[in-house]
Amino acid sequence: MRKCPKCAGRLSPLFFGTECKLCGADLMYYRFDERMEQDAQRAAAQDEKVRRILSKLPFYGKKH
């Protein structure tokens, strides 16, 4: 069973709506800004990791 992130009400697995039937919270955009911030932090960490790996390559960053 799925749960509503706001009221923790049980939703049917076959429920494909965008609003909770119990509290009316928009399931798709509930705490959207927080999730976007977390995603941006993860992307920045992954980017830094890739840049560190690429900086070890002898041919990376050299221009002809």
TAMO-V667622 format. One record per helix or strand. SS is the DSSP state (~ for helix, > for strand). FROM is the first residue (numbers start at 1). LEN is the number of residues. If there is no record, write none. Layout:
[[SS | FROM | LEN] [SS | FROM | LEN]]
//
This chain:
[[> | 2 | 2] [> | 10 | 2] [> | 19 | 1] [> | 26 | 1] [~ | 32 | 24]]
//
